[in-house]
Amino acid sequence: MNQKLRNDAEQIIHGAIRAVTPDETEKRALEGKEFTGRIFVVSVGKAAWQMAKSAAEALCQPYEAGIVVTKHGHVKGEISGFICYEAGHPIPDENSFLATQAVLDMTTDLHEDDTVLFLLSGGGSALFEKPLVSGEELRDITQQFLAKGADIVEINTIRKRLSAVKGGKFAKHCEPAHIEAIILSDIIGDPLDMIASGPTYPDSSTCEQALKIADKYGLKLSESARHLLEEETPKELTSVTSTVIGNVKELCKATMNECKSLGYEPIFLTDCLNIEARAAGAMLGNIARSHSMVKKKLAFIAGGETIVYLSGRGRGGRNQELALGAAPSISGLRHVAVFSVGSDGTDGPTDAAGGYVDGETVSAAAAKGLSIEKSLQDNDSYTLLEALGGLIITGPTGTNVNDVAVVLIDGC
């Protein structure tokens, strides 16, 4: 392993993620705001604990009560006035349902001059849920989607119709109170009705689209679930204000700044990367090979969210598969590395945030009797990267603004 490039990758990752944590951006969004009546704070998503903590520090008025609903292992301590719940992601669990009911109970019988400060980040679709079908069927439908590589917009179009809180339904529950929604976007283009399945935003998707998606993926649905897909979601909501305080564009900018600080010339490729993970890795690897003879330091940056098609039973995530997919293209290039990371610190159902490969990865794997191709076929990128020291581990980061992948070329 090229330790110099690995060290640079670690510095870039940690610096970029620090730059997109909600602390300062959320405080700026709340600065000077004054609310009438009572304030109730609801924070949902992988970044929920950090967003709740920032809000508690930024609010210049007392709040009645607050609830955090976040992923298992993401609560970092107590927050005054808050009850913190940890729940399942990407598959909702009983804690998801329990925590959501607690939120609904807290926000029942609100008055017109009350305010619900709704802090939302990616992951909320699984974490914030009151299903209109059985929990078992909801989990099965989610698993079907994940196995077939559906994109997040398709998944959320279905989720909204099977839920009592998604697709603007939580906002309807809170009426006539005002909702102040502060959002970290983890979806390309920041579609407010799709981030965490849009609990407080009018739904732009239609029943016709939902039914087509179900047919496209051959979803196995009960009769009651199929019927719910034919019921329309709220298309108009009053008294909701929404502000996006972070997204993948900001993550790419922060990554470019970190690369520049280490002497690399940053080259922005896209913040809309939305193809199969290993194909994205191969593309970035080919870009690296094309520029590998340049006698200077280059960094190519691509942000977005790639897709994984499950064909095996291994461990991994889209960022790990992307990195491993780049390894064959850069094999033998001593001064080239590719890494990819999820800004929330988790990649798939693993403890890794992503993966790192360089020109030595293929030969190092072969020396251990490991096959890049077989690992990808088995969706087992974690095992191979772990064996080679290629896992990127950050732990929960307190933010969630999608993924970023970087090609580093140290041609000097």
C-alpha positions as CSV (number, residue, x, y, z in Angstrom):
1,M,0.0,0.0,0.0
2,N,1.2,3.5,-0.8
3,Q,1.2,4.9,2.7
4,K,1.6,8.5,1.5
5,L,-1.5,8.4,-0.6
6,R,-3.4,6.6,2.1
7,N,-2.5,9.3,4.6
8,D,-3.6,12.0,2.2
9,A,-6.9,10.2,1.7
10,E,-7.5,10.0,5.4
11,Q,-6.8,13.7,5.8
12,I,-9.1,14.6,2.9
13,I,-11.9,12.5,4.2
14,H,-11.9,13.8,7.8
15,G,-11.4,17.4,6.7
16,A,-14.2,17.4,4.2
17,I,-16.7,15.7,6.5
18,R,-15.9,18.2,9.3
19,A,-16.7,21.0,6.9
20,V,-20.2,19.6,6.2
21,T,-21.3,18.8,9.8
22,P,-24.5,20.7,10.7
23,D,-23.1,22.7,13.6
24,E,-22.4,26.0,12.0
25,T,-24.9,25.8,9.1
26,E,-27.8,24.9,11.4
27,K,-26.9,27.7,13.8
28,R,-26.9,30.2,10.9
29,A,-30.3,28.8,9.8
30,L,-31.8,29.4,13.3
31,E,-30.0,32.7,14.0
32,G,-32.5,35.5,14.7
33,K,-35.6,33.3,14.4
34,E,-38.3,33.8,16.9
35,F,-41.2,31.5,17.3
36,T,-44.6,32.1,18.9
37,G,-46.2,29.6,21.2
38,R,-44.7,26.4,22.2
39,I,-41.7,24.8,20.5
40,F,-41.3,21.1,20.0
41,V,-38.2,19.7,18.4
42,V,-38.1,16.5,16.4
43,S,-34.8,15.3,14.9
44,V,-34.8,12.4,12.6
45,G,-32.1,10.7,10.6
46,K,-28.5,9.5,10.7
47,A,-27.4,13.0,11.7
48,A,-30.3,13.5,14.1
49,W,-28.2,13.6,17.3
50,Q,-25.8,16.2,16.1
51,M,-28.6,18.3,14.6
52,A,-30.5,18.2,17.9
53,K,-27.5,19.2,19.8
54,S,-26.8,22.1,17.5
55,A,-30.4,23.2,17.8
56,A,-30.4,23.0,21.6
57,E,-27.4,25.3,21.6
58,A,-28.7,27.7,18.9
59,L,-32.3,28.3,20.0
60,C,-32.7,31.5,21.9
61,Q,-36.1,30.4,23.3
62,P,-36.9,27.5,25.5
63,Y,-38.5,24.4,23.9
64,E,-41.2,22.2,25.5
65,A,-39.7,18.9,24.6
66,G,-37.5,17.2,22.0
67,I,-37.1,13.7,20.5
68,V,-34.1,12.3,18.6
69,V,-34.6,9.3,16.3
70,T,-31.3,8.0,14.9
71,K,-29.5,4.9,13.8
72,H,-28.2,2.3,16.3
73,G,-24.9,3.5,17.7
74,H,-25.3,7.1,16.7
75,V,-26.4,8.7,20.0
76,K,-23.3,10.3,21.6
77,G,-24.7,11.3,24.9
78,E,-27.6,13.1,26.6
79,I,-29.1,16.4,25.3
80,S,-31.1,18.4,27.8
81,G,-34.8,18.2,27.3
82,F,-34.5,15.4,24.7
83,I,-35.4,11.7,24.7
84,C,-33.1,9.9,22.3
85,Y,-34.1,6.7,20.4
86,E,-31.9,4.5,18.3
87,A,-33.5,2.4,15.6
88,G,-32.9,0.2,12.6
89,H,-31.4,1.3,9.3
90,P,-31.7,0.5,6.3
91,I,-34.4,-1.9,7.5
92,P,-36.8,-0.4,10.1
93,D,-37.2,-2.3,13.3
94,E,-39.5,-2.2,16.3
95,N,-37.5,0.7,17.7
96,S,-38.3,2.7,14.6
97,F,-42.0,2.2,15.2
98,L,-41.8,2.9,18.9
99,A,-39.8,6.1,18.4
100,T,-42.1,7.3,15.7
101,Q,-45.2,6.8,17.9
102,A,-43.5,8.8,20.6
103,V,-43.0,11.7,18.1
104,L,-46.7,11.4,17.1
105,D,-47.8,11.4,20.8
106,M,-45.7,14.5,21.5
107,T,-47.1,16.4,18.5
108,T,-50.8,15.6,19.1
109,D,-53.2,18.4,19.8
110,L,-50.9,21.3,18.8
111,H,-52.2,24.8,18.6
112,E,-52.0,27.3,15.7
113,D,-49.3,29.3,17.3
114,D,-47.1,26.3,18.2
115,T,-44.0,25.4,16.2
116,V,-42.5,22.0,15.4
117,L,-38.8,22.4,14.6
118,F,-38.2,19.4,12.4
119,L,-34.6,18.5,11.9
120,L,-34.2,16.0,9.0
121,S,-31.3,14.0,7.6
122,G,-30.9,11.0,5.4
123,G,-31.8,7.6,6.8
124,G,-35.2,9.0,8.1
125,S,-37.1,6.7,5.8
126,A,-36.2,3.7,7.8
127,L,-35.9,5.4,11.2
128,F,-39.1,7.4,11.2
129,E,-41.9,5.1,10.4
130,K,-45.5,4.1,11.3
131,P,-46.4,1.5,8.7
132,L,-49.8,1.0,7.3
133,V,-48.9,-2.6,6.6
134,S,-47.3,-5.1,9.0
135,G,-43.8,-4.3,10.1
136,E,-42.8,-7.7,8.7
137,E,-44.1,-6.9,5.2
138,L,-42.6,-3.4,5.2
139,R,-39.2,-4.9,6.1
140,D,-39.6,-7.5,3.3
141,I,-40.5,-4.9,0.7
142,T,-37.5,-2.8,1.7
143,Q,-35.2,-5.8,1.4
144,Q,-36.7,-6.6,-2.0
145,F,-35.8,-3.1,-3.2
146,L,-32.3,-3.3,-1.8
147,A,-31.6,-6.6,-3.4
148,K,-32.8,-5.4,-6.9
149,G,-30.7,-2.1,-6.9
150,A,-33.6,0.3,-7.0
151,D,-32.7,4.0,-6.6
152,I,-33.7,6.0,-3.6
153,V,-36.4,8.0,-5.4
154,E,-38.1,4.8,-6.5
155,I,-37.9,3.2,-3.1
156,N,-39.3,6.4,-1.4
157,T,-42.2,6.6,-3.9
158,I,-43.4,3.3,-2.6
159,R,-42.5,3.9,1.1
160,K,-44.7,7.1,1.2
161,R,-47.8,5.2,0.4
162,L,-47.2,2.4,3.0
163,S,-46.6,4.9,5.8
164,A,-48.7,7.1,8.1
165,V,-45.9,9.7,8.4
166,K,-44.2,9.9,5.0
167,G,-45.2,11.9,1.9
168,G,-46.3,15.0,3.9
169,K,-48.5,13.0,6.3
170,F,-46.5,14.0,9.4
171,A,-47.1,17.7,8.5
172,K,-50.9,17.0,8.2
173,H,-50.7,15.3,11.6
174,C,-49.1,18.5,13.1
175,E,-51.7,20.9,11.7
176,P,-52.5,23.7,12.5
177,A,-49.1,24.2,14.0
178,H,-46.2,25.7,12.0
179,I,-43.4,23.4,10.9
180,E,-39.9,24.8,10.5
181,A,-38.0,22.1,8.7
182,I,-34.2,22.2,8.5
183,I,-32.7,19.6,6.2
184,L,-29.5,17.9,5.4
185,S,-29.9,16.4,1.9
186,D,-28.6,13.0,1.0
187,I,-30.3,12.8,-2.4
188,I,-29.0,14.2,-5.7
189,G,-30.8,17.4,-6.6
190,D,-32.2,17.9,-3.1
191,P,-35.8,16.8,-3.9
192,L,-37.5,17.8,-0.6
193,D,-40.4,15.4,-1.0
194,M,-37.9,12.5,-1.3
195,I,-35.4,13.2,1.4
196,A,-36.3,10.7,4.2
197,S,-39.5,10.2,2.1
198,G,-40.6,13.8,2.7
199,P,-42.6,13.7,6.0
200,T,-43.3,17.5,5.9
201,Y,-43.3,18.2,2.2
202,P,-46.1,17.8,-0.5
203,D,-45.6,14.6,-2.5
204,S,-44.8,15.1,-6.2
205,S,-45.1,11.4,-7.0
206,T,-48.3,9.8,-8.2
207,C,-50.1,6.5,-7.7
208,E,-49.5,5.7,-11.3
209,Q,-45.7,6.0,-10.8
210,A,-45.9,3.9,-7.6
211,L,-47.7,1.1,-9.4
212,K,-45.2,1.2,-12.3
213,I,-42.3,0.9,-9.9
214,A,-43.9,-2.0,-8.1
215,D,-44.4,-3.8,-11.5
216,K,-40.9,-2.8,-12.7
217,Y,-39.2,-4.7,-9.8
218,G,-41.8,-7.4,-9.5
219,L,-42.5,-6.5,-5.9
220,K,-44.3,-9.2,-3.9
221,L,-47.1,-7.2,-2.2
222,S,-50.1,-8.2,-0.1
223,E,-53.5,-7.1,-1.4
224,S,-53.7,-4.4,1.3
225,A,-50.2,-3.0,0.3
226,R,-51.2,-2.9,-3.4
227,H,-54.4,-1.1,-2.4
228,L,-52.4,1.5,-0.5
229,L,-50.3,2.3,-3.7
230,E,-53.6,3.4,-5.2
231,E,-54.3,6.0,-2.5
232,E,-53.0,9.5,-3.2
233,T,-50.7,11.4,-0.9
234,P,-51.0,15.1,0.2
235,K,-50.3,17.4,-2.7
236,E,-50.6,20.7,-0.8
237,L,-49.5,21.7,2.7
238,T,-49.8,25.0,4.5
239,S,-47.6,26.5,7.2
240,V,-44.4,24.6,6.4
241,T,-41.0,26.3,5.9
242,S,-38.1,24.2,4.6
243,T,-34.4,25.1,4.5
244,V,-31.6,22.9,3.1
245,I,-28.4,23.5,5.1
246,G,-26.2,20.9,3.5
247,N,-25.9,18.6,0.4
248,V,-23.5,16.7,-1.8
249,K,-22.5,19.9,-3.6
250,E,-21.1,21.2,-0.4
251,L,-19.3,17.9,0.3
252,C,-17.6,18.1,-3.1
253,K,-16.5,21.7,-2.5
254,A,-15.1,20.7,0.9
255,T,-13.3,17.7,-0.7
256,M,-11.8,19.9,-3.4
257,N,-10.6,22.4,-0.7
258,E,-8.9,19.6,1.3
259,C,-7.2,18.2,-1.8
260,K,-6.0,21.7,-2.7
261,S,-4.5,22.2,0.8
262,L,-2.4,19.1,0.2
263,G,-1.0,20.4,-3.1
264,Y,-3.3,18.5,-5.4
265,E,-5.0,20.3,-8.3
266,P,-8.7,19.5,-7.8
267,I,-10.8,18.6,-10.8
268,F,-14.5,18.5,-10.3
269,L,-16.2,15.7,-12.3
270,T,-19.8,15.6,-11.0
271,D,-22.1,15.8,-8.0
272,C,-24.7,13.6,-9.8
273,L,-23.0,10.2,-9.8
274,N,-25.8,7.7,-10.0
275,I,-24.7,4.5,-11.7
276,E,-23.8,1.0,-10.6
277,A,-21.0,1.2,-8.0
278,R,-18.4,-1.1,-9.5
279,A,-19.0,0.6,-12.9
280,A,-18.4,4.0,-11.3
281,G,-15.2,2.6,-9.8
282,A,-14.0,1.3,-13.2
283,M,-14.7,4.7,-14.8
284,L,-12.7,6.5,-12.1
285,G,-9.9,3.9,-12.5
286,N,-9.8,4.6,-16.2
287,I,-9.7,8.3,-15.6
288,A,-6.8,7.7,-13.3
289,R,-4.9,5.6,-15.9
290,S,-5.5,8.2,-18.6
291,H,-3.8,10.9,-16.5
292,S,-1.3,8.7,-14.7
293,M,1.7,10.0,-16.7
294,V,1.1,13.7,-15.8
295,K,4.0,15.1,-13.8
296,K,1.9,16.9,-11.2
297,K,-0.5,16.2,-8.4
298,L,-4.1,15.8,-9.5
299,A,-7.4,15.0,-7.7
300,F,-10.6,14.1,-9.5
301,I,-13.8,14.4,-7.4
302,A,-17.2,12.8,-8.0
303,G,-20.1,13.1,-5.6
304,G,-23.5,11.3,-5.6
305,E,-24.9,7.9,-4.7
306,T,-24.1,4.8,-6.6
307,I,-26.2,1.6,-6.8
308,V,-25.4,-2.0,-5.8
309,Y,-27.1,-5.0,-7.3
310,L,-27.0,-7.9,-4.8
311,S,-25.9,-11.2,-6.4
312,G,-24.0,-12.6,-3.4
313,R,-24.2,-13.0,0.3
314,G,-21.0,-11.1,1.3
315,R,-20.5,-7.9,3.3
316,G,-19.9,-4.5,1.9
317,G,-21.5,-1.3,0.7
318,R,-21.7,0.9,-2.4
319,N,-18.5,2.9,-1.5
320,Q,-16.5,-0.2,-0.8
321,E,-17.7,-1.8,-4.1
322,L,-16.8,1.5,-6.0
323,A,-13.3,1.5,-4.6
324,L,-12.8,-2.2,-5.4
325,G,-14.2,-1.7,-8.9
326,A,-11.4,0.8,-9.6
327,A,-8.6,-1.5,-8.5
328,P,-8.1,-3.5,-11.8
329,S,-7.8,-0.3,-13.8
330,I,-5.1,1.2,-11.7
331,S,-3.2,-2.0,-11.0
332,G,0.6,-1.4,-11.2
333,L,0.3,2.4,-11.0
334,R,2.5,3.2,-7.9
335,H,1.4,6.8,-7.5
336,V,-2.4,6.4,-8.0
337,A,-5.2,5.8,-5.5
338,V,-9.0,5.8,-5.5
339,F,-11.2,6.0,-2.5
340,S,-14.9,6.5,-1.8
341,V,-16.7,7.3,1.4
342,G,-20.2,7.9,2.8
343,S,-20.4,11.2,4.7
344,D,-22.4,9.6,7.4
345,G,-19.7,7.2,8.3
346,T,-21.6,4.0,7.4
347,D,-21.5,2.2,4.1
348,G,-24.2,-0.5,3.8
349,P,-24.7,-2.8,6.8
350,T,-21.0,-2.5,7.9
351,D,-19.0,-0.5,10.3
352,A,-16.9,1.0,7.5
353,A,-17.5,4.4,5.8
354,G,-16.0,3.3,2.5
355,G,-12.9,1.8,0.9
356,Y,-9.4,2.7,-0.4
357,V,-7.4,1.0,-3.2
358,D,-4.2,1.9,-5.0
359,G,-1.9,0.5,-7.6
360,E,-0.7,-2.3,-5.3
361,T,-4.2,-3.6,-4.3
362,V,-4.6,-6.2,-7.0
363,S,-1.1,-7.8,-6.4
364,A,-1.6,-7.6,-2.6
365,A,-4.9,-9.4,-3.0
366,A,-3.4,-12.1,-5.2
367,A,-0.6,-12.7,-2.7
368,K,-3.2,-13.5,-0.1
369,G,-5.1,-15.8,-2.5
370,L,-8.0,-13.3,-2.8
371,S,-9.8,-12.3,-6.1
372,I,-11.1,-8.9,-6.8
373,E,-13.6,-10.3,-9.3
374,K,-14.9,-12.9,-7.0
375,S,-15.3,-10.4,-4.1
376,L,-17.4,-8.2,-6.3
377,Q,-19.5,-11.1,-7.6
378,D,-20.2,-12.1,-4.0
379,N,-20.8,-8.5,-2.8
380,D,-18.0,-9.2,-0.4
381,S,-15.8,-6.1,-0.8
382,Y,-15.6,-5.6,3.0
383,T,-13.7,-8.9,3.5
384,L,-11.1,-8.2,0.9
385,L,-10.5,-4.6,1.9
386,E,-10.3,-5.5,5.5
387,A,-7.6,-8.1,4.7
388,L,-5.6,-5.5,2.9
389,G,-6.1,-2.6,5.3
390,G,-8.3,-0.8,2.7
391,L,-11.4,-0.1,4.9
392,I,-12.1,3.5,5.8
393,I,-13.4,3.7,9.3
394,T,-14.7,7.0,10.7
395,G,-17.5,6.0,13.0
396,P,-20.7,8.1,13.0
397,T,-19.9,11.5,11.7
398,G,-22.9,13.6,12.7
399,T,-23.8,14.5,9.1
400,N,-25.3,12.8,6.1
401,V,-24.9,14.5,2.7
402,N,-24.3,11.6,0.4
403,D,-21.0,10.1,-0.9
404,V,-17.8,11.3,-2.5
405,A,-15.2,9.4,-4.5
406,V,-11.7,10.7,-5.2
407,V,-8.9,9.8,-7.6
408,L,-5.5,10.9,-6.3
409,I,-2.5,11.1,-8.7
410,D,0.8,12.0,-7.1
411,G,2.8,12.6,-10.3
412,C,5.5,14.8,-8.8
